[in-house]
Amino acid sequence: MENAVLSVSQLNNHIKDLLDGDNLLMGLAVKGEVSNYKLYPSGHHYFTLKDAESAIRCVMFKGNASKLRFTPENGMNITAVGRVTVFPRDGAYQLYCTEMFPEGMGDLHIAFEQLKEKLSKEGLFDDSHKKPLPKYPKTIAIITSSAGAAVRDMIRILGKRWPMTKVVVLPVRVQGVEAPPEITGAIRYANKYNVADLIITGRGGGSIEDLWAFNDERVARAIFESEIPVISAVGHEPDVTIADYVADLRAATPSNAAELAVPDENELRESVSSMEVRLMHAIRRKLSEKRAKIEDIASRPIMLYPTAYIDQKRLELDSTQNALLSRYERLINAKKHLYIRYAASLDALSPLKVLGRGYSIATDGDGNSVTDAESVNVGDRLNVSLSRGALKCTVDEVILSR
């Protein structure tokens, strides 16, 4: 038998026909580990699925990939559902995936953890971004289903606890593919038109699929970007969603959200009454203290006999004045006597007093006193001071003491 001669295209197309005609290969599930994963801008996913011994190239096109609840990652064990065929141009066979399921943890749980990690790294959960709730909100916007029990419970509790608050309901779907964009739109609408000073968004309990709208990234970012504080109220106590992490306050249930949103009027009235009683007691105690102090002052002698008190103080003032005057007189007299004594001593030692007794003082031309004849020469001019007047003399003879 003579071998058939085929072109490369004919061969690849023939192999493609064989694979496409194999019922087993047209719809099978393959499990393995993801590697070489890449998401293209087109939205198509390309990766390799491998086990310990073999590997197969895989592709999931955008239409099917948009239905994925999670993002595949290298090292993740999955089960891929699809068909095996050949791409004739390259001659390489690969698995065309229509569905994909993670091994172990469900796809929703994986998607939840992936989004949680992503938003946490971006800082959307940080306490520094949490806005304080108004203490006495004037208007509260409730973003939830208008047909559910949750909205009725919240309206009832808000009206009972704080009837002064106006409640605005922005109805949205809370599950299904339309829920995330509706919730996101309602949050942005409330901010754009400033319809409230507090937002509550949430729903009653359900399965993870029922609550999934509140794990949507669009809802999370709308809550984060809201300038109006947001309380998340999704499901029951154990249920925790991405919205709970981003919101300014997480409530365990919608009813709990209503309780956290407003104060209790009755409790506030009781608190005010209690403060009023304490204030009155404090005022009475202070008045009693001031009254006792006034009575004590009024019972003092100065208040009972003011004239006698003033007379007594006047006598004390006169006595003090007389004592001061007497002391100053004694001091002045003592200083006067001391002055006279010092003046007499100075007078006795005065050179003028000596001159008055017939003595004189001779000084040379420089004003120096002449006390020794040896310091004077014949012809020197001397000034001679007398008791009255002075003489200018010329030395004719110097007589030295023997």
C-alpha positions as a Markdown table, in Angstrom:
| # | Residue | x | y | z |
|---|---|---|---|---|
| 1 | Met | 0.0 | 0.0 | 0.0 |
| 2 | Glu | 1.4 | 3.3 | -1.0 |
| 3 | Asn | 1.7 | 6.0 | 1.8 |
| 4 | Ala | -0.6 | 9.0 | 1.5 |
| 5 | Val | 1.0 | 12.3 | 1.0 |
| 6 | Leu | -0.6 | 15.1 | 2.9 |
| 7 | Ser | 0.1 | 18.8 | 3.4 |
| 8 | Val | 0.7 | 20.1 | 6.9 |
| 9 | Ser | -2.7 | 21.8 | 6.8 |
| 10 | Gln | -4.4 | 18.6 | 5.6 |
| 11 | Leu | -2.7 | 16.6 | 8.4 |
| 12 | Asn | -3.7 | 19.1 | 11.1 |
| 13 | Asn | -7.2 | 19.3 | 9.8 |
| 14 | His | -7.5 | 15.5 | 9.7 |
| 15 | Ile | -6.3 | 15.3 | 13.3 |
| 16 | Lys | -8.8 | 18.0 | 14.3 |
| 17 | Asp | -11.6 | 16.0 | 12.6 |
| 18 | Leu | -10.5 | 12.9 | 14.5 |
| 19 | Leu | -10.5 | 14.7 | 17.9 |
| 20 | Asp | -13.7 | 16.5 | 17.2 |
| 21 | Gly | -15.4 | 13.2 | 16.4 |
| 22 | Asp | -14.3 | 11.6 | 19.7 |
| 23 | Asn | -17.3 | 11.9 | 22.1 |
| 24 | Leu | -15.0 | 11.4 | 25.1 |
| 25 | Leu | -12.9 | 14.4 | 24.1 |
| 26 | Met | -15.8 | 16.6 | 23.2 |
| 27 | Gly | -17.0 | 16.9 | 26.8 |
| 28 | Leu | -14.6 | 15.9 | 29.6 |
| 29 | Ala | -13.3 | 17.2 | 32.9 |
| 30 | Val | -9.6 | 17.3 | 33.6 |
| 31 | Lys | -8.0 | 18.0 | 37.0 |
| 32 | Gly | -4.5 | 19.3 | 37.6 |
| 33 | Glu | -2.3 | 22.2 | 38.7 |
| 34 | Val | -2.4 | 25.6 | 37.0 |
| 35 | Ser | 0.9 | 26.9 | 35.7 |
| 36 | Asn | 2.0 | 29.6 | 33.2 |
| 37 | Tyr | -1.3 | 31.4 | 33.8 |
| 38 | Lys | -1.8 | 34.6 | 31.9 |
| 39 | Leu | -4.8 | 36.9 | 31.4 |
| 40 | Tyr | -4.7 | 38.8 | 28.1 |
| 41 | Pro | -6.3 | 42.3 | 27.6 |
| 42 | Ser | -8.8 | 40.6 | 25.4 |
| 43 | Gly | -10.2 | 38.8 | 28.4 |
| 44 | His | -9.0 | 35.3 | 27.3 |
| 45 | His | -7.3 | 33.1 | 29.9 |
| 46 | Tyr | -4.3 | 31.0 | 28.8 |
| 47 | Phe | -2.6 | 28.5 | 31.1 |
| 48 | Thr | -1.1 | 25.0 | 31.4 |
| 49 | Leu | -2.7 | 22.2 | 33.4 |
| 50 | Lys | -0.2 | 19.7 | 34.7 |
| 51 | Asp | 0.3 | 16.8 | 37.0 |
| 52 | Ala | 3.4 | 14.9 | 38.0 |
| 53 | Glu | 4.0 | 13.4 | 34.6 |
| 54 | Ser | 2.3 | 15.4 | 31.9 |
| 55 | Ala | 0.9 | 18.8 | 30.9 |
| 56 | Ile | -1.7 | 20.2 | 28.5 |
| 57 | Arg | -2.2 | 23.7 | 27.2 |
| 58 | Cys | -5.5 | 25.2 | 28.0 |
| 59 | Val | -7.5 | 28.3 | 27.0 |
| 60 | Met | -10.7 | 29.8 | 28.3 |
| 61 | Phe | -12.2 | 32.5 | 26.1 |
| 62 | Lys | -13.7 | 35.7 | 27.5 |
| 63 | Gly | -17.4 | 34.7 | 27.2 |
| 64 | Asn | -16.9 | 31.7 | 29.5 |
| 65 | Ala | -14.3 | 33.4 | 31.7 |
| 66 | Ser | -16.7 | 36.2 | 32.6 |
| 67 | Lys | -18.8 | 33.6 | 34.5 |
| 68 | Leu | -15.9 | 32.6 | 36.8 |
| 69 | Arg | -16.4 | 33.5 | 40.5 |
| 70 | Phe | -12.6 | 33.4 | 41.1 |
| 71 | Thr | -9.3 | 34.2 | 39.4 |
| 72 | Pro | -7.1 | 31.2 | 38.6 |
| 73 | Glu | -3.6 | 31.4 | 40.0 |
| 74 | Asn | -0.4 | 29.5 | 39.4 |
| 75 | Gly | -0.2 | 26.5 | 41.8 |
| 76 | Met | -3.9 | 26.3 | 42.2 |
| 77 | Asn | -5.5 | 22.8 | 41.8 |
| 78 | Ile | -8.6 | 22.9 | 39.6 |
| 79 | Thr | -10.9 | 20.8 | 37.6 |
| 80 | Ala | -11.4 | 22.2 | 34.0 |
| 81 | Val | -14.4 | 21.2 | 31.9 |
| 82 | Gly | -14.3 | 21.5 | 28.1 |
| 83 | Arg | -13.2 | 19.8 | 24.9 |
| 84 | Val | -9.9 | 18.8 | 23.4 |
| 85 | Thr | -9.1 | 19.9 | 19.8 |
| 86 | Val | -6.3 | 21.1 | 17.6 |
| 87 | Phe | -5.6 | 24.6 | 16.4 |
| 88 | Pro | -4.7 | 23.8 | 12.8 |
| 89 | Arg | -2.4 | 26.7 | 12.3 |
| 90 | Asp | 0.0 | 25.6 | 15.1 |
| 91 | Gly | -0.8 | 21.9 | 15.1 |
| 92 | Ala | -0.9 | 21.9 | 18.9 |
| 93 | Tyr | -3.8 | 20.3 | 20.6 |
| 94 | Gln | -5.2 | 22.0 | 23.8 |
| 95 | Leu | -8.1 | 21.9 | 26.2 |
| 96 | Tyr | -10.8 | 24.6 | 25.4 |
| 97 | Cys | -12.3 | 25.2 | 28.8 |
| 98 | Thr | -16.0 | 26.2 | 29.3 |
| 99 | Glu | -16.0 | 25.8 | 33.1 |
| 100 | Met | -13.5 | 25.7 | 35.9 |
| 101 | Phe | -13.8 | 24.7 | 39.6 |
| 102 | Pro | -11.2 | 25.0 | 42.3 |
| 103 | Glu | -10.3 | 21.9 | 44.3 |
| 104 | Gly | -11.1 | 21.8 | 48.0 |
| 105 | Met | -12.4 | 25.3 | 48.9 |
| 106 | Gly | -15.4 | 26.4 | 46.7 |
| 107 | Asp | -15.0 | 28.9 | 44.0 |
| 108 | Leu | -17.0 | 31.6 | 45.9 |
| 109 | His | -14.8 | 31.2 | 49.0 |
| 110 | Ile | -11.7 | 31.5 | 46.8 |
| 111 | Ala | -13.1 | 34.6 | 45.1 |
| 112 | Phe | -14.0 | 36.1 | 48.5 |
| 113 | Glu | -10.4 | 35.6 | 49.9 |
| 114 | Gln | -8.8 | 36.9 | 46.7 |
| 115 | Leu | -10.9 | 40.1 | 46.7 |
| 116 | Lys | -10.4 | 40.5 | 50.5 |
| 117 | Glu | -6.7 | 40.3 | 50.1 |
| 118 | Lys | -6.6 | 42.7 | 47.2 |
| 119 | Leu | -8.7 | 45.4 | 48.9 |
| 120 | Ser | -6.9 | 45.0 | 52.1 |
| 121 | Lys | -3.6 | 45.7 | 50.4 |
| 122 | Glu | -5.1 | 48.8 | 48.9 |
| 123 | Gly | -6.1 | 50.0 | 52.4 |
| 124 | Leu | -9.9 | 49.9 | 51.9 |
| 125 | Phe | -10.3 | 48.2 | 55.3 |
| 126 | Asp | -8.0 | 50.5 | 57.3 |
| 127 | Asp | -9.6 | 52.1 | 60.4 |
| 128 | Ser | -8.1 | 55.5 | 59.3 |
| 129 | His | -10.7 | 55.6 | 56.5 |
| 130 | Lys | -13.7 | 54.9 | 58.8 |
| 131 | Lys | -16.0 | 57.9 | 59.1 |
| 132 | Pro | -17.8 | 58.7 | 62.3 |
| 133 | Leu | -21.5 | 58.2 | 62.4 |
| 134 | Pro | -23.7 | 61.2 | 63.1 |
| 135 | Lys | -25.0 | 61.0 | 66.7 |
| 136 | Tyr | -28.5 | 62.2 | 65.9 |
| 137 | Pro | -29.0 | 61.6 | 62.1 |
| 138 | Lys | -31.7 | 63.7 | 60.5 |
| 139 | Thr | -32.2 | 61.5 | 57.4 |
| 140 | Ile | -31.2 | 57.8 | 56.9 |
| 141 | Ala | -31.1 | 56.2 | 53.5 |
| 142 | Ile | -31.9 | 52.5 | 53.5 |
| 143 | Ile | -30.5 | 50.7 | 50.4 |
| 144 | Thr | -32.1 | 47.3 | 50.2 |
| 145 | Ser | -35.0 | 45.4 | 48.7 |
| 146 | Ser | -38.3 | 47.1 | 49.2 |
| 147 | Ala | -40.0 | 43.7 | 49.4 |
| 148 | Gly | -38.0 | 42.1 | 52.1 |
| 149 | Ala | -38.6 | 41.8 | 55.8 |
| 150 | Ala | -35.3 | 43.6 | 56.5 |
| 151 | Val | -36.5 | 47.0 | 55.3 |
| 152 | Arg | -39.8 | 46.7 | 57.4 |
| 153 | Asp | -37.8 | 45.8 | 60.5 |
| 154 | Met | -35.4 | 48.7 | 60.1 |
| 155 | Ile | -38.2 | 51.2 | 59.5 |
| 156 | Arg | -40.1 | 49.9 | 62.5 |
| 157 | Ile | -37.1 | 50.0 | 64.8 |
| 158 | Leu | -36.0 | 53.5 | 63.6 |
| 159 | Gly | -39.4 | 54.9 | 64.2 |
| 160 | Lys | -39.7 | 53.4 | 67.6 |
| 161 | Arg | -36.2 | 54.4 | 68.8 |
| 162 | Trp | -35.9 | 57.9 | 67.2 |
| 163 | Pro | -39.1 | 59.0 | 65.5 |
| 164 | Met | -37.5 | 62.4 | 64.6 |
| 165 | Thr | -35.4 | 60.8 | 61.9 |
| 166 | Lys | -36.6 | 60.8 | 58.3 |
| 167 | Val | -36.2 | 57.5 | 56.5 |
| 168 | Val | -35.6 | 57.3 | 52.7 |
| 169 | Val | -35.7 | 53.9 | 51.1 |
| 170 | Leu | -33.7 | 53.5 | 47.9 |
| 171 | Pro | -35.0 | 50.1 | 46.6 |
| 172 | Val | -32.6 | 47.8 | 44.9 |
| 173 | Arg | -32.2 | 44.1 | 44.1 |
| 174 | Val | -30.0 | 42.4 | 46.7 |
| 175 | Gln | -29.2 | 39.2 | 44.8 |
| 176 | Gly | -28.5 | 38.2 | 41.3 |
| 177 | Val | -26.3 | 39.7 | 38.6 |
| 178 | Glu | -28.3 | 43.0 | 38.6 |
| 179 | Ala | -27.8 | 43.5 | 42.3 |
| 180 | Pro | -24.2 | 44.9 | 42.4 |
| 181 | Pro | -24.7 | 47.7 | 39.9 |
| 182 | Glu | -28.0 | 48.7 | 41.5 |
| 183 | Ile | -26.5 | 48.8 | 45.0 |
| 184 | Thr | -23.5 | 50.7 | 43.6 |
| 185 | Gly | -25.8 | 53.2 | 41.8 |
| 186 | Ala | -28.0 | 53.8 | 44.8 |
| 187 | Ile | -24.9 | 54.6 | 47.0 |
| 188 | Arg | -23.6 | 57.0 | 44.4 |
| 189 | Tyr | -27.1 | 58.6 | 44.0 |
| 190 | Ala | -27.4 | 59.2 | 47.7 |
| 191 | Asn | -24.0 | 60.9 | 47.7 |
| 192 | Lys | -24.6 | 63.0 | 44.5 |
| 193 | Tyr | -27.9 | 64.4 | 45.8 |
| 194 | Asn | -27.0 | 64.4 | 49.5 |
| 195 | Val | -30.3 | 62.7 | 50.3 |
| 196 | Ala | -29.2 | 61.5 | 53.8 |
| 197 | Asp | -26.5 | 61.9 | 56.4 |
| 198 | Leu | -26.3 | 58.2 | 57.1 |
| 199 | Ile | -26.7 | 55.1 | 54.8 |
| 200 | Ile | -27.7 | 51.6 | 55.8 |
| 201 | Thr | -27.3 | 48.9 | 53.1 |
| 202 | Gly | -27.8 | 45.2 | 53.4 |
| 203 | Arg | -30.3 | 42.4 | 53.4 |
| 204 | Gly | -31.6 | 39.5 | 55.4 |
| 205 | Gly | -29.8 | 36.2 | 55.8 |
| 206 | Gly | -29.2 | 33.5 | 53.1 |
| 207 | Ser | -26.6 | 31.3 | 51.5 |
| 208 | Ile | -23.3 | 32.6 | 50.3 |
| 209 | Glu | -24.8 | 32.8 | 46.8 |
| 210 | Asp | -27.7 | 34.9 | 48.1 |
| 211 | Leu | -25.4 | 37.3 | 49.8 |
| 212 | Trp | -22.8 | 37.5 | 47.0 |
| 213 | Ala | -23.8 | 40.9 | 45.8 |
| 214 | Phe | -22.2 | 42.4 | 48.9 |
| 215 | Asn | -19.0 | 40.6 | 48.1 |
| 216 | Asp | -18.8 | 42.4 | 44.7 |
| 217 | Glu | -15.8 | 44.7 | 44.2 |
| 218 | Arg | -18.0 | 47.5 | 42.7 |
| 219 | Val | -20.2 | 47.6 | 45.8 |
| 220 | Ala | -17.1 | 47.6 | 48.0 |
| 221 | Arg | -15.5 | 50.6 | 46.2 |
| 222 | Ala | -18.8 | 52.5 | 46.2 |
| 223 | Ile | -19.0 | 52.1 | 50.0 |
| 224 | Phe | -15.4 | 53.2 | 50.3 |
| 225 | Glu | -15.8 | 56.3 | 48.1 |
| 226 | Ser | -19.1 | 57.3 | 49.9 |
| 227 | Glu | -18.8 | 60.7 | 51.7 |
| 228 | Ile | -21.8 | 59.7 | 53.7 |
| 229 | Pro | -21.1 | 57.2 | 56.5 |
| 230 | Val | -22.3 | 53.7 | 55.7 |
| 231 | Ile | -23.5 | 50.9 | 58.0 |
| 232 | Ser | -23.4 | 47.4 | 56.4 |
| 233 | Ala | -26.1 | 45.0 | 57.6 |
| 234 | Val | -25.9 | 41.8 | 55.6 |
| 235 | Gly | -27.4 | 38.5 | 56.8 |
| 236 | His | -27.1 | 37.1 | 60.3 |
| 237 | Glu | -24.4 | 37.3 | 63.0 |
| 238 | Pro | -22.0 | 34.7 | 61.4 |
| 239 | Asp | -22.3 | 36.2 | 57.9 |
| 240 | Val | -19.3 | 38.4 | 57.0 |
| 241 | Thr | -19.0 | 40.1 | 53.6 |
| 242 | Ile | -16.5 | 42.3 | 51.9 |
| 243 | Ala | -19.0 | 45.2 | 52.4 |
| 244 | Asp | -18.7 | 44.6 | 56.2 |
| 245 | Tyr | -14.9 | 45.1 | 56.0 |
| 246 | Val | -15.2 | 48.3 | 54.0 |
| 247 | Ala | -18.2 | 49.9 | 55.7 |
| 248 | Asp | -17.7 | 52.5 | 58.4 |
| 249 | Leu | -19.6 | 50.2 | 60.8 |
| 250 | Arg | -20.7 | 46.6 | 60.6 |
| 251 | Ala | -24.0 | 45.5 | 62.0 |
| 252 | Ala | -24.7 | 41.9 | 62.8 |
| 253 | Thr | -28.2 | 42.1 | 61.2 |
| 254 | Pro | -30.4 | 44.8 | 59.6 |
| 255 | Ser | -32.3 | 45.2 | 62.9 |
| 256 | Asn | -29.0 | 45.7 | 64.7 |
| 257 | Ala | -28.1 | 48.3 | 62.1 |
| 258 | Ala | -31.2 | 50.3 | 62.9 |
| 259 | Glu | -30.4 | 50.1 | 66.6 |
| 260 | Leu | -26.8 | 51.3 | 66.0 |
| 261 | Ala | -27.9 | 54.1 | 63.7 |
| 262 | Val | -29.9 | 56.1 | 66.2 |
| 263 | Pro | -30.2 | 56.6 | 69.9 |
| 264 | Asp | -33.2 | 55.3 | 71.9 |
| 265 | Glu | -35.5 | 58.2 | 72.7 |
| 266 | Asn | -36.8 | 56.6 | 75.9 |
| 267 | Glu | -33.2 | 55.8 | 77.1 |
| 268 | Leu | -32.2 | 59.4 | 76.2 |
| 269 | Arg | -35.2 | 60.8 | 78.1 |
| 270 | Glu | -34.3 | 58.7 | 81.2 |
| 271 | Ser | -30.7 | 59.8 | 80.9 |
| 272 | Val | -31.8 | 63.5 | 80.7 |
| 273 | Ser | -34.1 | 63.0 | 83.7 |
| 274 | Ser | -31.3 | 61.4 | 85.7 |
| 275 | Met | -29.0 | 64.2 | 84.8 |
| 276 | Glu | -31.7 | 66.7 | 85.8 |
| 277 | Val | -32.1 | 65.1 | 89.2 |
| 278 | Arg | -28.3 | 65.1 | 89.7 |
| 279 | Leu | -28.1 | 68.7 | 88.6 |
| 280 | Met | -30.9 | 69.7 | 91.1 |
| 281 | His | -29.1 | 67.9 | 93.9 |
| 282 | Ala | -25.8 | 69.6 | 93.0 |
| 283 | Ile | -27.6 | 73.0 | 92.9 |
| 284 | Arg | -29.3 | 72.5 | 96.3 |
| 285 | Arg | -26.0 | 71.3 | 97.8 |
| 286 | Lys | -24.2 | 74.4 | 96.5 |
| 287 | Leu | -27.0 | 76.7 | 97.7 |
| 288 | Ser | -26.8 | 75.1 | 101.1 |
| 289 | Glu | -23.0 | 75.6 | 101.3 |
| 290 | Lys | -23.3 | 79.3 | 100.2 |
| 291 | Arg | -26.2 | 79.9 | 102.7 |
| 292 | Ala | -24.1 | 78.5 | 105.5 |
| 293 | Lys | -21.2 | 80.7 | 104.5 |
| 294 | Ile | -23.4 | 83.8 | 104.4 |
| 295 | Glu | -24.9 | 83.0 | 107.8 |
| 296 | Asp | -21.4 | 82.6 | 109.2 |
| 297 | Ile | -20.3 | 85.9 | 107.8 |
| 298 | Ala | -23.5 | 87.6 | 109.1 |
| 299 | Ser | -22.8 | 86.4 | 112.6 |
| 300 | Arg | -19.4 | 88.0 | 112.8 |
| 301 | Pro | -19.1 | 91.1 | 115.1 |
| 302 | Ile | -18.3 | 93.4 | 112.1 |
| 303 | Met | -21.6 | 92.5 | 110.6 |
| 304 | Leu | -23.6 | 92.7 | 113.9 |
| 305 | Tyr | -21.9 | 95.9 | 115.2 |
| 306 | Pro | -20.3 | 97.7 | 112.3 |
| 307 | Thr | -20.1 | 101.1 | 114.1 |
| 308 | Ala | -18.3 | 99.7 | 117.1 |
| 309 | Tyr | -16.0 | 97.8 | 114.9 |
| 310 | Ile | -15.1 | 100.9 | 112.9 |
| 311 | Asp | -14.5 | 102.9 | 116.1 |
| 312 | Gln | -12.2 | 100.2 | 117.4 |
| 313 | Lys | -10.2 | 100.3 | 114.2 |
| 314 | Arg | -10.1 | 104.1 | 114.3 |
| 315 | Leu | -8.6 | 104.0 | 117.8 |
| 316 | Glu | -6.1 | 101.4 | 116.7 |
| 317 | Leu | -5.2 | 103.6 | 113.7 |
| 318 | Asp | -4.7 | 106.7 | 116.0 |
| 319 | Ser | -2.5 | 104.7 | 118.4 |
| 320 | Thr | -0.4 | 103.4 | 115.5 |
| 321 | Gln | -0.1 | 106.9 | 114.1 |
| 322 | Asn | 1.1 | 108.3 | 117.4 |
| 323 | Ala | 3.6 | 105.5 | 117.9 |
| 324 | Leu | 5.0 | 106.2 | 114.5 |
| 325 | Leu | 5.3 | 110.0 | 115.1 |
| 326 | Ser | 7.0 | 109.4 | 118.4 |
| 327 | Arg | 9.4 | 107.0 | 116.9 |
| 328 | Tyr | 10.3 | 109.3 | 114.1 |
| 329 | Glu | 10.8 | 112.3 | 116.5 |
| 330 | Arg | 13.2 | 110.2 | 118.6 |
| 331 | Leu | 15.1 | 109.1 | 115.5 |
| 332 | Ile | 15.4 | 112.7 | 114.2 |
| 333 | Asn | 16.6 | 114.0 | 117.6 |
| 334 | Ala | 19.2 | 111.3 | 117.8 |
| 335 | Lys | 20.5 | 112.1 | 114.3 |
| 336 | Lys | 20.6 | 115.8 | 115.2 |
| 337 | His | 22.8 | 115.3 | 118.3 |
| 338 | Leu | 25.1 | 113.1 | 116.3 |
| 339 | Tyr | 25.4 | 115.7 | 113.6 |
| 340 | Ile | 26.3 | 118.4 | 116.2 |
| 341 | Arg | 29.0 | 116.2 | 117.7 |
| 342 | Tyr | 30.5 | 115.4 | 114.3 |
| 343 | Ala | 30.4 | 119.2 | 113.4 |
| 344 | Ala | 32.3 | 120.1 | 116.6 |
| 345 | Ser | 35.0 | 117.5 | 115.9 |
| 346 | Leu | 35.4 | 118.8 | 112.3 |
| 347 | Asp | 35.6 | 122.3 | 113.5 |
| 348 | Ala | 38.3 | 121.5 | 116.0 |
| 349 | Leu | 40.4 | 119.8 | 113.3 |
| 350 | Ser | 39.8 | 122.6 | 110.7 |
| 351 | Pro | 43.0 | 124.2 | 109.3 |
| 352 | Leu | 41.2 | 127.6 | 109.5 |
| 353 | Lys | 41.0 | 127.1 | 113.3 |
| 354 | Val | 44.8 | 126.7 | 113.4 |
| 355 | Leu | 45.4 | 129.7 | 111.2 |
| 356 | Gly | 43.1 | 131.8 | 113.6 |
| 357 | Arg | 45.6 | 131.2 | 116.3 |
| 358 | Gly | 48.4 | 133.0 | 114.3 |
| 359 | Tyr | 49.8 | 130.1 | 112.3 |
| 360 | Ser | 50.1 | 130.2 | 108.5 |
| 361 | Ile | 50.5 | 127.6 | 105.7 |
| 362 | Ala | 53.2 | 128.0 | 103.0 |
| 363 | Thr | 52.9 | 126.3 | 99.6 |
| 364 | Asp | 55.2 | 126.2 | 96.6 |
| 365 | Gly | 54.2 | 127.1 | 93.0 |
| 366 | Asp | 52.7 | 123.6 | 92.5 |
| 367 | Gly | 50.5 | 123.9 | 95.6 |
| 368 | Asn | 52.6 | 121.6 | 97.7 |
| 369 | Ser | 52.8 | 122.4 | 101.4 |
| 370 | Val | 56.2 | 123.5 | 102.5 |
| 371 | Thr | 57.2 | 121.8 | 105.8 |
| 372 | Asp | 61.0 | 121.7 | 105.5 |
| 373 | Ala | 63.3 | 124.6 | 104.9 |
| 374 | Glu | 65.7 | 122.3 | 103.0 |
| 375 | Ser | 63.0 | 121.9 | 100.2 |
| 376 | Val | 63.2 | 125.7 | 99.5 |
| 377 | Asn | 65.9 | 127.7 | 97.7 |
| 378 | Val | 66.7 | 131.4 | 97.9 |
| 379 | Gly | 64.6 | 133.1 | 95.3 |
| 380 | Asp | 61.7 | 130.6 | 95.3 |
| 381 | Arg | 58.3 | 132.1 | 95.3 |
| 382 | Leu | 55.9 | 130.9 | 98.0 |
| 383 | Asn | 52.2 | 131.4 | 98.8 |
| 384 | Val | 51.5 | 132.0 | 102.4 |
| 385 | Ser | 47.9 | 131.4 | 103.6 |
| 386 | Leu | 46.8 | 133.3 | 106.7 |
| 387 | Ser | 43.6 | 133.2 | 108.8 |
| 388 | Arg | 42.4 | 136.2 | 106.7 |
| 389 | Gly | 44.0 | 136.5 | 103.2 |
| 390 | Ala | 47.2 | 135.3 | 101.7 |
| 391 | Leu | 50.7 | 136.5 | 100.9 |
| 392 | Lys | 53.0 | 135.9 | 97.8 |
| 393 | Cys | 56.6 | 136.0 | 99.0 |
| 394 | Thr | 60.1 | 135.6 | 97.7 |
| 395 | Val | 62.7 | 133.6 | 99.8 |
| 396 | Asp | 65.6 | 135.8 | 100.7 |
| 397 | Glu | 67.3 | 133.4 | 103.1 |
| 398 | Val | 67.0 | 129.8 | 104.1 |
| 399 | Ile | 67.6 | 129.1 | 107.8 |
| 400 | Leu | 68.0 | 125.4 | 108.6 |
| 401 | Ser | 67.2 | 123.9 | 112.0 |
| 402 | Arg | 70.2 | 122.8 | 114.0 |
